[in-house]
Amino acid sequence: LGIGFGVDEVYDASYRRVAEVRAGNGYWADLHDVQITPQGSAFITAYTLVRADLSLAGGSREGSLQDALVQEVDVKTGLVMFEWHALGHVALSDSFAPLSRYASEPWDWFHLNSVSLGPRGDLLLSARNTWCVYDVSLANGGVLWRLGGKKSSFHMGSGTGTAWQHDARFQPDGTITIFDDGAAPKEHSQSRVIREQIDLARRSVRLVGRDVHTPSLLSGSQGNDQVLPNGDSFVGWGSEPYFTEYSPTGQVLFDALLPSPGQSYRAYKFPWNATPYYPPAITVKSAADGLVKVYASWNGATAVAKWRVLGGSDPAHLSSLLSAPKTGFETTISVKTNVGVFAVQALDASGEVLGSSAAAKPESGAQKTSPQANKPEPTGLY
């Protein structure tokens, strides 16, 4: 439950797929994380099934488990540059996860859910089911230290312990941020975002920041904290369908709720400018009293300010009929005309043409409806 077997894809600002990142050595990329480096490589997560003696954990001598691994893959060539497995570096007894109810179901004892490249040739890995964050050497794969869990390398200051956590990240100031779910099953009264400072010399860690939601939320899975360039934190609350921006002092600057049954694995805030490689979409409907309704949209376009409606006797003979401001995802424009063919042009704020639709003839005046959104099915704990 809660893992994936697939391929990571990279898209540009025109929504064209420009690269594909596949796990090497016979594995499939997992859905939990992919981090692209400036050097053109990508750190990805993956899982593999391993036969194992689980009798010491109360399971079968002929049991199986999900081994978690991370690879660094050269995006251009697919070469595996680094590979690390949890099994062999972390003891099965460190897990807090109960054994699977069914003997045939592999034990998800580790559950790797985030990867963060460190400043000293190291890699920060979060394991949900050991309640621990691991710092791993890229030189030899050794575990340099453990933060939390059953065998923490540090004296854990007040409020620094986590349970079922996600999204552990190195920050430029040397601190570490973690989304501390605290459930499922329930261990904390509410989920929180924490920032911790590690003192390697004194082998101690202290809590230096904490954000919670009001009213309180308890996320059973997922969640993240994105530290923005200005110091704000943009938090996705995972299985609880909220996302919130906090100032460095903890003031709520923005809070939003996704409609049911929405949730977010992670939530991010970035500046984004894009012009799709595909053309704008148009639908034309005949209406009463000689009116024609033109519906214009361009999914993913960020710079559209106006729509220009073109009309004529055929696609080769179109002229401008009128322009109208963009009003949301789809703009409805009423035109009184008897021409037989229409098209739309997307205009930016200066009036430059960004893209043109194909020509379309009016359809019958039946009411236009939007497709219903597909409801996601539960897929386990991420």
C-alpha positions in Angstrom: 0.0 0.0 0.0 1.1 3.6 -0.6 3.9 2.9 -3.1 4.2 3.1 -6.8 6.0 1.4 -9.7 6.4 3.8 -12.6 8.5 6.4 -14.4 9.3 10.0 -13.5 8.7 12.6 -16.2 10.1 16.1 -16.7 8.1 18.8 -18.6 9.0 22.3 -19.8 7.1 25.6 -19.7 5.2 24.6 -22.8 4.0 21.3 -21.2 6.2 19.2 -23.5 7.8 16.2 -22.0 11.5 16.8 -22.3 13.0 13.9 -20.2 12.1 10.6 -18.6 13.8 9.3 -15.4 13.7 5.6 -15.0 15.1 3.6 -12.1 18.0 1.4 -13.1 19.1 -2.1 -12.2 15.7 -3.7 -12.8 13.7 -1.4 -10.5 10.7 1.0 -11.1 10.6 4.5 -9.8 8.3 5.1 -6.8 5.9 8.0 -6.4 7.3 9.5 -3.2 10.1 11.8 -4.4 12.3 12.9 -7.3 14.9 15.6 -6.8 16.7 17.0 -9.9 20.2 18.3 -9.3 22.0 21.2 -11.1 24.4 18.6 -12.5 21.7 16.9 -14.5 21.1 13.9 -12.2 18.0 13.0 -10.3 17.6 11.3 -6.9 14.5 9.0 -7.0 12.9 6.6 -4.6 12.0 3.0 -5.4 10.8 -0.2 -3.7 11.5 -3.9 -4.2 10.1 -7.0 -2.6 12.4 -9.2 -0.6 11.9 -12.6 1.0 12.8 -12.4 4.7 12.6 -14.3 8.0 10.1 -12.2 10.0 9.8 -14.5 13.0 11.6 -12.1 15.4 8.9 -9.6 14.6 6.2 -12.1 15.1 5.8 -13.0 11.5 6.5 -15.9 9.2 9.9 -17.4 8.7 9.1 -17.3 5.0 7.7 -13.8 4.9 8.4 -10.9 2.6 9.0 -7.2 3.1 9.2 -4.0 1.0 12.8 -2.9 0.9 13.1 0.9 0.2 15.9 2.3 -1.9 17.2 5.5 -3.4 19.1 5.9 -6.6 20.9 8.8 -8.2 20.3 8.5 -12.0 21.9 10.5 -14.8 18.9 12.0 -16.5 20.5 12.0 -20.0 22.0 8.5 -20.0 20.0 6.6 -17.4 23.2 5.6 -15.7 22.8 4.7 -12.0 25.4 6.8 -10.1 24.4 5.8 -6.6 22.2 3.2 -4.9 21.3 2.8 -1.3 19.0 0.2 0.3 17.4 0.5 3.7 17.7 -3.3 4.3 21.2 -3.9 5.5 21.6 -0.4 6.9 18.6 -0.3 9.3 17.4 -3.1 11.6 13.9 -4.4 11.1 13.4 -4.1 14.9 13.6 -0.3 14.4 10.2 -0.2 12.8 7.0 0.9 14.4 4.8 -0.5 11.7 2.7 -3.5 12.6 3.1 -6.6 10.5 0.7 -7.0 7.7 -2.6 -8.7 8.5 -2.1 -11.2 5.7 0.9 -13.4 5.4 1.0 -12.9 1.6 1.2 -9.1 2.1 4.8 -7.7 2.3 5.7 -5.8 5.4 6.2 -2.1 4.8 8.7 -1.8 7.7 10.6 1.3 6.5 8.6 3.4 4.0 11.0 5.9 2.5 9.0 9.1 1.6 11.5 12.0 1.0 15.0 12.7 -0.2 17.0 15.9 0.4 20.5 16.5 -0.8 22.8 17.8 1.9 25.6 20.3 1.9 28.4 17.9 2.6 28.0 15.0 0.2 25.2 13.5 2.2 21.6 12.6 1.7 18.7 13.2 4.2 16.1 10.4 4.1 12.8 10.3 5.9 11.4 6.9 6.8 7.7 7.1 7.9 7.6 3.7 9.6 10.7 4.0 11.8 9.8 7.6 12.9 13.4 8.5 11.9 15.4 10.7 9.6 18.7 9.3 8.4 21.8 11.2 7.1 23.5 9.0 4.6 27.0 9.3 3.0 27.0 9.5 -0.7 30.6 8.3 -0.6 30.0 4.9 0.9 26.3 4.7 1.8 26.9 4.6 5.5 24.4 6.1 7.9 26.1 9.1 9.4 23.5 9.8 12.0 19.8 9.2 13.0 17.4 11.8 14.0 14.5 10.3 16.1 13.3 6.8 16.1 14.4 4.0 18.5 18.2 4.7 18.0 18.6 8.4 17.7 22.1 9.7 17.5 21.2 12.8 19.4 19.7 13.8 22.7 16.2 14.8 21.6 15.2 18.1 23.1 11.6 18.9 24.1 9.2 18.6 21.2 11.7 17.2 18.7 10.4 13.6 18.3 8.2 12.7 15.3 5.7 10.0 14.4 4.9 8.8 10.9 6.7 11.9 9.6 7.1 13.1 6.0 9.2 15.6 4.0 12.4 16.1 5.9 14.5 18.8 4.2 17.8 20.5 4.8 17.5 24.3 4.8 20.1 26.8 3.8 20.6 28.0 7.4 21.6 24.5 8.6 18.2 23.6 10.2 16.0 20.7 9.1 12.2 21.0 8.5 9.9 18.1 8.9 6.2 17.5 8.4 5.2 15.6 11.5 1.9 13.8 10.8 1.5 12.1 14.2 -1.0 9.6 12.7 -2.1 6.8 11.5 -2.4 5.3 13.9 -2.8 8.3 16.1 0.3 9.3 18.2 -0.1 13.1 18.5 -3.1 15.3 19.1 -2.4 17.2 15.9 -0.1 17.4 12.9 2.6 20.0 12.8 5.4 21.5 10.9 8.7 21.7 12.8 12.1 23.1 12.3 15.0 21.6 14.2 18.6 22.6 14.9 21.2 19.8 15.2 24.3 20.4 17.3 26.7 17.7 16.0 29.4 18.5 18.5 27.1 18.1 21.5 25.0 15.4 19.8 21.8 17.2 20.6 18.8 18.6 18.7 16.4 21.4 19.7 13.1 22.6 18.4 13.5 26.1 16.9 10.1 26.5 15.0 6.7 25.0 15.0 3.5 25.7 13.0 0.1 24.1 13.5 -3.3 24.7 11.9 -6.3 26.3 13.6 -8.6 24.5 13.9 -6.3 21.6 14.5 -5.7 18.9 11.9 -4.4 15.4 12.1 -3.1 14.0 8.9 -2.8 10.3 8.5 -0.5 10.5 5.5 1.4 12.8 3.2 2.1 16.5 3.9 5.0 18.9 3.4 6.7 22.2 4.3 8.2 24.4 1.5 10.4 27.2 2.9 10.0 30.2 0.5 12.8 32.6 -0.4 11.4 35.3 1.9 11.4 32.9 4.9 7.7 32.1 4.8 6.5 28.4 5.0 4.0 27.0 2.6 2.5 23.9 4.1 0.4 21.2 2.5 -1.5 19.2 5.1 -1.6 16.0 3.1 -4.7 13.8 3.7 -6.3 16.9 5.4 -7.3 19.0 2.4 -5.7 22.3 3.5 -2.7 24.4 2.5 -1.4 27.3 4.5 1.3 30.0 4.3 2.9 31.1 7.5 5.3 34.1 8.1 8.6 33.4 9.8 6.9 34.4 13.1 4.1 32.0 12.6 1.4 34.4 11.4 -1.1 32.8 9.0 -0.9 34.7 5.7 -3.0 32.4 3.6 -5.2 29.4 4.2 -7.3 27.4 1.7 -9.4 24.3 1.7 -9.6 21.9 -1.2 -13.1 20.7 -2.1 -14.0 17.2 -1.1 -12.6 14.6 -1.8 -9.4 16.5 -2.6 -6.1 16.2 -0.8 -2.5 17.0 -1.6 0.6 14.8 -1.4 2.6 18.0 -1.3 1.7 21.6 -1.9 4.0 24.2 -3.5 4.1 27.9 -4.3 6.2 29.0 -7.2 6.1 31.7 -9.8 4.9 30.1 -13.1 4.7 31.4 -16.6 3.8 29.1 -19.4 2.5 29.0 -23.0 1.2 25.6 -24.0 2.4 24.0 -27.2 -1.2 23.0 -28.1 -3.7 25.7 -29.3 -6.5 27.3 -27.4 -9.8 25.4 -27.3 -13.1 26.7 -28.7 -16.7 25.5 -28.6 -19.5 27.5 -30.4 -23.2 27.1 -29.6 -26.2 28.6 -31.4 -28.4 30.6 -29.1 -31.8 32.4 -29.4 -32.4 35.7 -31.3 -29.4 35.2 -33.6 -26.9 35.1 -30.8 -24.0 32.7 -30.8 -22.1 31.8 -27.6 -18.4 31.2 -28.0 -16.6 29.3 -25.2 -12.8 29.9 -25.1 -10.2 28.3 -22.9 -6.5 27.4 -22.9 -5.6 25.1 -20.1 -2.2 25.9 -18.6 -1.7 29.3 -20.3 -0.7 32.0 -17.7 -0.5 35.2 -19.7 -3.9 35.4 -21.4 -5.7 38.7 -20.7 -8.2 38.9 -23.5 -9.9 36.8 -26.1 -10.4 38.0 -29.7 -13.3 36.3 -31.6 -12.8 35.8 -35.3 -15.6 34.9 -37.7 -16.2 34.4 -41.4 -17.6 32.2 -44.1 -14.8 29.6 -44.0 -11.5 29.1 -42.1 -9.5 30.9 -44.8 -11.6 34.1 -44.5 -11.8 35.1 -40.9 -11.9 38.6 -39.5 -12.1 40.2 -36.0 -15.6 40.4 -34.6 -15.0 41.6 -31.0 -12.7 41.2 -28.0 -13.5 40.4 -24.4 -11.6 40.1 -21.1 -10.6 36.6 -19.9 -13.0 35.6 -17.1 -11.7 32.5 -15.4 -10.7 29.2 -16.8 -13.4 29.3 -19.6 -14.6 32.6 -21.0 -18.1 32.8 -22.5 -18.6 35.4 -25.2 -21.9 36.2 -26.9 -21.8 37.4 -30.5 -24.7 38.5 -32.7 -23.8 37.4 -36.2 -24.7 35.0 -39.0 -21.3 33.9 -40.0 -20.7 30.2 -40.3 -17.2 29.7 -38.8 -15.5 31.0 -35.7 -12.1 31.0 -34.1 -10.5 32.7 -31.1 -7.1 34.3 -30.4 -5.6 34.5 -27.0 -4.1 38.0 -26.3 -1.7 39.1 -23.6 -2.0 42.4 -21.7 -0.3 44.3 -24.5 -2.6 42.8 -27.2 0.0 40.5 -28.7 -1.4 37.2 -30.0 -0.2 34.2 -27.9 -2.1 31.5 -29.8 -5.0 30.8 -32.1 -7.6 28.1 -32.0 -8.8 25.9 -34.8 -11.9 27.0 -36.7 -15.2 25.8 -35.4 -18.8 25.8 -36.6 -21.8 26.4 -34.3 -23.3 23.4 -32.7 -26.9 23.0 -31.5 -28.1 25.1 -28.7 -28.1 22.3 -26.1 -26.9 23.3 -22.7 -23.1 23.0 -22.4 -22.0 20.8 -19.5 -18.6 20.2 -17.9 -17.3 16.7 -17.3 -17.4 15.5 -13.7 -14.1 15.2 -11.9 -12.9 11.7 -11.3 -12.9 10.9 -7.6 -9.6 9.4 -6.4 -9.7 6.0 -4.8 -7.9 5.4 -1.5 -4.4 4.1 -2.2 -2.8 3.6 1.2 -0.5 5.7 3.3 2.0 7.8 1.5 
